Amino acid sequence: MTFDIAQRFRPDLPPPEAPWTDPPRYSFVGGHNDPGSVPFAGLAEAATSVLRREGERLATYNLGGSPLGYRPLRELVSRNLAARAGLNAAAEQVLITSGSLQALDLVNTILLEPGDTVIVEQATYGGMISRLQALGVTIVGVDVDRDGLDTDHLGRLLDRGVRPKFIYTIPTVQNPTGTVMTVERRLRLLELARDYGVPIFEDDCYADLLWGQPRPPSIRALDEEGTGGQVIYCGSFSKSIAPALRVGYLVADESVLAQMSALKTDAGTGALEQLVLAEYGASHFDGHVEQLVSVLHAKCAVMAEAVSTELGSTATFDSPQGGIFIWLTFPEGFDTGALAGPARAAGVEFNPGAGWSADPVWGARRLRLCFGQPSHDVIREGVAALADAVKTMT
Amino acid sequence: MTFDIAQRFRPDLPPPEAPWTDPPRYSFVGGHNDPGSVPFAGLAEAATSVLRREGERLATYNLGGSPLGYRPLRELVSRNLAARAGLNAAAEQVLITSGSLQALDLVNTILLEPGDTVIVEQATYGGMISRLQALGVTIVGVDVDRDGLDTDHLGRLLDRGVRPKFIYTIPTVQNPTGTVMTVERRLRLLELARDYGVPIFEDDCYADLLWGQPRPPSIRALDEEGTGGQVIYCGSFSKSIAPALRVGYLVADESVLAQMSALKTDAGTGALEQLVLAEYGASHFDGHVEQLVSVLHAKCAVMAEAVSTELGSTATFDSPQGGIFIWLTFPEGFDTGALAGPARAAGVEFNPGAGWSADPVWGARRLRLCFGQPSHDVIREGVAALADAVKTMT
């Protein structure tokens, strides 16, 4: 008789993963990117030159260097942030992570215990919500509009006695709303965080994909111009280069990084990916991102037009100011969770808003559509199919 | 005044990581490998060809495929295990992990709660000991000799009422003893595990580095020939290709992998490393490992001779049957923890045995010396310097 290890599993595990199936024809979920924009020839060239020069170092954990990560990659991050986000971060203040998800895990691990509270934007990254829920943390949502996190609402929450362990914000190309927090609000957010002694966790993963306006200084940059120490910052190469590469980064004061390093027990982030990103990015990052952003901007326009044409006034949205997604709001009483079944039957997959909202009831009439991966034609056909599914609901 | 996030840290964190410093002249710690054996030209060639063919897929998480990992890499693992370890594992029974450390974390997470017990070999992998300690698990050691885990001792422990959640074993090129468990003992271990309903976690990370004898069938292979289901198996490319690549794998029944997949929340293991390993390994794995093993075997001989010459009867050891380390035992009363300071002053770094033993008192007169990375000359000079440090102790 076959032994069943499952009978020895600890009792409080999440449900097992369902078997993997191919995505449907019109897949508008996930942080996937434009396949035609992957700079694979440049990455291959970078791999060849960096392996010829430094390949022997793969024999040693962390390439024989600091567990913070491959130094030329930390220097690239440092240069990029100075040029793009107004943020001065020495290479010693950069920790390379195995994707930004590990960055979220490290921040959560050093700060959170069950029963704690975290303030997040009312609509926010689903991967953060599921992590906070798994940790037994209370999630409190703060309003977010086209100018980003509503600091007046935040002030009222703090005034009313909400005491978060930190405030999690995605200020630049907010996920899922695609909005950008104004500089005024960034400064007000910092002021509130200082007044109430609350750390800010700034997730800037999509910020490289901003279009049509200058990128505002990051909140950490504004803080460092002032008294400093208030902000842990994270970013990623998933959106700017390729999501299947698992390389993100944290920027924080050395003492904070030292604590997180003690908890990063993975023996380092994949060195080949670090080597290749550093080599490729040193001379190609800006040019590549400029090309990528123009492709995504065009896809966004196609999706926005398709949504307006096919769904008319049934779904409203703010025009994304960058990124790879549109956040739709349906009329009161509409349930995007219930739409998922008919949409799936029509070959359409989207993110129901409940999973991307601090309050699932608030999120129930909302949904996220990602446009980074599908072609213009697939976007148009898929939105039309989604609109047909919506009609069956109303 | 600068805000200090450290004042918001949860109170039960491990100590922060000390600032990184260059390793000393004679560094005999860590699972590093022979730099001259890194097949960097082959890896670069593989990168070029696989990126040309599949580079666009980097735009999609998990390369657009199953979260179990890149299928050609799982197929390589499957072929390798059939040919090398007598283990028949379909690609659906292979989960690619971000290094074997993630494999350890996943197994620990599905099976262990604080207060549980795990049986390990008396001398075992320090990274597993620190993980079990952090989880609040009781570690019980079972004797290990030149024939591997002592199943008579295991039988007595189980008979006496020790009830482990699982038995963790490194049967082939045991870490740190370099021994190999006999087939007879593997079968007896399985029998005991079945009788007492205990899962076995078989860590085969060093098994590719065996020399001088045919590789015995893995415990999971022997189990699958019988009733099956008793064993979760893990392996790695860290030892056979390069440790700075973070790619390991788990082999288990589909239901067990489905549970672990639900807890592998890293959005996939680095895809570039998976692509390159699969492409390179498809035609080069066996030849590369054969060359690598001969280099390591020669280094082992140099270190064994140096230890015998310099330390004489002060330190005893079993000749390693593969791998990258020698496990030394000093006379009763000797403390290798106290040796670390004088050794460090002489430029020598080693792993004190306490951290590699289920019982730190038992381990106190033992230590591990790694020989994978240093040259023959560095090995000889370093062991001589270590012997000088030992003399100051006695």
Interface residues (C-beta under 8 A of the other chain):
Chain A: M1 T2 F3 D4 I5 A6 R8 F9 R10 L13 P14 P15 P16 E17 A18 P19 W20 P23 G30 G31 H32 N33 D34 P35 G36 S37 V38 F40 A41 L43 A44 A47 T48 L51 R52 G55 E56 R57 L58 A59 T60 Y61 N62 L63 G64 G65 S66 P67 L68 S98 G99 L101 Q102 D105 T109 I110 L111 L112 E113 G127 S130 R131 K165 F166 R194 G197 P199 T227 G228 G229 Q230 I232 A242 P243 A244 L245 R246 V247 A252 D253 S255 V256 A258 Q259 S261 A262 L263 T265 D266 A267 G268 T269 G270 A271 L272 E273 V276 G372 Q373
Chain B: M1 T2 F3 D4 I5 A6 R8 F9 R10 L13 P14 P15 P16 E17 A18 P19 W20 P23 G30 G31 H32 N33 D34 P35 G36 S37 V38 F40 A41 L43 A44 A47 T48 L51 R52 G55 E56 R57 L58 A59 T60 Y61 N62 L63 G64 G65 S66 P67 L68 S98 G99 L101 Q102 D105 T109 I110 L111 L112 E113 G127 S130 R131 K165 F166 R194 G197 P199 T227 G228 G229 Q230 I232 A242 P243 A244 L245 R246 V247 A252 D253 S255 V256 A258 Q259 S261 A262 L263 T265 D266 A267 G268 T269 G270 A271 L272 E273 V276 G372 Q373
